[in-house]
Amino acid sequence: CYVCGSRGATIVCCEQTRERRFHLPCAVRGRCLTQYDGSYRAYCSHHRPQQPMVRDPAPGTECLLCLEAVGRRKSFRTMGCPTCQHAWFHRSCVQVGAVASGSSAFHCMLCRDKEDFQTEMLFLGIHIPVRPPAWETLEAFEGLMARHGQCDAALCLCPAGREQAEEEGPWQMLLCSSCAAEGTHRSCSSLSDSTESWECQGC
């Protein structure tokens, strides 16, 4: 590996007639570039594609993701949106955003361009998973699908505990008819068997 000097490097720069190899973990440290699209090309630091931005970042420009200052000019670690040319990012930040957003939601955070932005980021070696955003997976909404299941009375009288719920009787669990975010046993809130609805103190 021309970056770390160790053996076992299997990635070869596609622009070199004389093979220049590096390990995948060494790519970022050595400012090499691997493209995760099309023919999956790899480039060493001397031959990697450069971003054809018209202008460099203005003094004091911040990364739109981490809000820390970016470099004074476009570089391996400082990238811009090709469409609006005003949005700037750190490479590490935009990679985290791409993994979280997936191909269906990854776009420029300033002008919201998606097609040209993704094409440019793929060209510059950003990996964009082909999937919906991580926050739209089923696991992300598991909490919303769960029904509240405990008695929230200040003093729960149920011998079996706050989570005990029976279909009828004094230990039947009633949820707040307005928010459904709190519950009570009938007996814990002195509710008769004929009471069909109950509202928590907050509602």
C-alpha positions in Angstrom: 0.0 0.0 0.0 1.5 3.3 -1.0 -0.3 5.0 1.9 0.7 2.9 4.9 3.5 0.8 3.4 2.0 -2.5 4.5 1.3 -5.6 2.3 -2.0 -6.8 1.2 -3.2 -3.8 -0.8 -5.7 -4.9 -3.5 -7.2 -1.6 -4.8 -5.4 -0.3 -7.9 -5.6 3.2 -9.3 -7.3 2.9 -12.7 -5.2 5.8 -14.2 -1.8 4.3 -13.5 0.2 2.4 -16.1 2.4 1.4 -13.2 0.2 -0.1 -10.5 -0.3 2.1 -7.5 -2.1 0.1 -4.8 -3.8 1.0 -1.5 -6.0 -0.6 1.2 -9.6 0.5 1.3 -9.3 1.7 5.0 -6.3 3.8 3.8 -8.2 5.5 1.0 -9.5 8.5 3.1 -6.2 9.0 5.0 -4.3 8.9 1.7 -6.9 11.1 -0.1 -7.6 8.4 -2.6 -11.0 8.0 -4.1 -13.3 5.0 -4.7 -16.5 5.4 -6.7 -19.5 3.3 -5.6 -21.3 3.5 -8.9 -21.0 2.3 -12.5 -17.7 0.5 -13.0 -16.5 1.1 -9.4 -13.3 2.9 -10.3 -10.6 3.7 -7.8 -8.1 6.6 -8.0 -4.9 7.4 -6.1 -4.5 10.9 -4.6 -2.6 12.1 -7.8 -5.3 11.0 -10.3 -8.6 11.3 -8.4 -11.3 13.4 -10.1 -11.5 17.1 -9.1 -14.8 18.9 -8.5 -15.3 21.5 -11.2 -16.7 24.2 -8.9 -16.7 27.7 -10.3 -15.8 29.4 -7.0 -14.2 28.6 -3.7 -15.9 28.9 -0.3 -16.3 32.5 1.0 -14.3 33.3 4.2 -16.2 32.0 7.2 -18.3 29.5 5.2 -19.6 26.7 7.4 -20.5 23.1 6.6 -24.3 22.9 6.4 -24.3 19.6 8.3 -21.9 20.1 11.3 -21.8 24.0 11.2 -18.1 24.0 11.5 -15.9 26.0 9.2 -14.9 24.4 5.8 -11.6 24.9 4.1 -10.7 28.0 2.2 -10.9 26.2 -1.2 -12.5 23.1 -2.6 -10.4 20.0 -1.9 -10.6 16.3 -1.1 -12.2 17.1 2.3 -14.3 20.2 1.2 -17.1 19.7 -1.3 -19.8 21.9 -2.7 -23.2 21.6 -4.4 -22.7 21.7 -8.2 -26.2 23.2 -8.7 -26.4 26.2 -6.3 -22.6 26.5 -5.8 -23.3 28.0 -2.3 -23.7 24.9 -0.2 -20.4 23.5 1.2 -19.8 20.3 3.2 -17.0 18.3 4.8 -16.6 15.0 3.0 -17.0 13.1 6.2 -20.3 14.9 7.0 -21.8 14.5 3.6 -21.0 10.8 3.7 -22.8 10.4 7.0 -25.8 12.3 5.5 -25.8 10.0 2.4 -25.9 6.9 4.5 -28.7 8.2 6.7 -30.8 9.6 3.8 -30.4 6.9 1.2 -30.9 7.5 -2.5 -34.5 8.4 -2.2 -33.9 11.4 0.2 -30.3 12.5 -0.3 -30.2 16.1 -1.8 -28.5 19.4 -1.3 -29.6 20.9 2.0 -29.7 24.4 0.6 -31.2 24.3 -2.9 -32.7 20.8 -2.5 -31.4 19.6 -5.9 -31.3 15.8 -6.0 -30.4 14.5 -9.4 -27.3 16.6 -10.2 -26.2 16.6 -6.5 -26.3 12.8 -6.3 -24.5 12.4 -9.6 -21.7 14.7 -8.4 -21.4 13.0 -5.0 -21.1 9.6 -6.6 -18.4 10.9 -9.0 -16.5 12.2 -6.0 -16.6 8.9 -4.1 -19.6 9.3 -1.8 -21.4 6.1 -1.2 -25.2 6.5 -1.4 -27.2 3.4 -0.4 -30.1 2.6 -2.8 -32.9 2.5 -0.2 -35.4 4.8 1.6 -34.0 7.0 4.4 -33.1 5.3 7.7 -35.8 7.3 9.5 -38.5 5.7 7.4 -37.7 2.1 8.3 -40.3 0.0 10.2 -38.0 0.0 13.3 -38.0 3.8 13.5 -41.7 3.8 14.1 -42.1 0.9 16.5 -42.6 3.2 19.4 -45.6 4.9 17.7 -47.2 1.5 17.1 -47.0 0.4 20.8 -50.1 0.9 22.9 -49.6 2.5 26.3 -49.8 -0.2 28.9 -49.4 1.0 32.4 -51.4 2.7 35.2 -50.2 6.3 35.7 -52.2 7.0 38.8 -50.2 8.7 41.5 -51.0 5.7 43.7 -51.6 2.4 41.9 -53.7 0.1 44.0 -53.4 -3.0 41.8 -51.7 -5.9 43.8 -50.1 -7.2 40.5 -48.5 -3.8 39.6 -49.0 -0.9 37.2 -48.8 -3.1 34.1 -51.5 -5.5 35.1 -54.5 -5.1 32.8 -57.7 -7.1 32.8 -60.6 -7.1 30.4 -63.1 -5.9 33.0 -63.5 -5.2 36.6 -61.5 -2.9 38.9 -58.2 -3.7 37.2 -59.4 -2.9 33.7 -57.0 -0.4 32.1 -58.6 2.7 30.6 -56.5 5.0 28.4 -57.0 8.8 28.2 -59.7 9.4 25.6 -57.9 12.5 24.3 -54.2 11.6 24.1 -54.0 7.8 24.8 -50.6 8.5 26.4 -51.6 7.8 30.0 -53.7 5.1 31.5 -55.3 4.1 34.8 -57.0 1.1 36.4 -60.7 1.8 37.2 -60.1 1.3 40.9 -57.0 3.5 41.0 -59.0 6.5 39.8 -62.3 5.6 41.5 -64.1 4.9 38.2 -67.3 2.9 38.3 -67.9 -0.1 36.0 -70.3 1.9 33.9 -67.6 4.6 33.1 -66.7 4.2 29.4 -64.1 7.0 29.0 -61.6 8.8 31.1 -59.3 11.8 30.6 -55.9 12.2 32.2 -55.1 15.3 34.3 -53.0 16.9 31.5 -55.9 16.8 29.0 
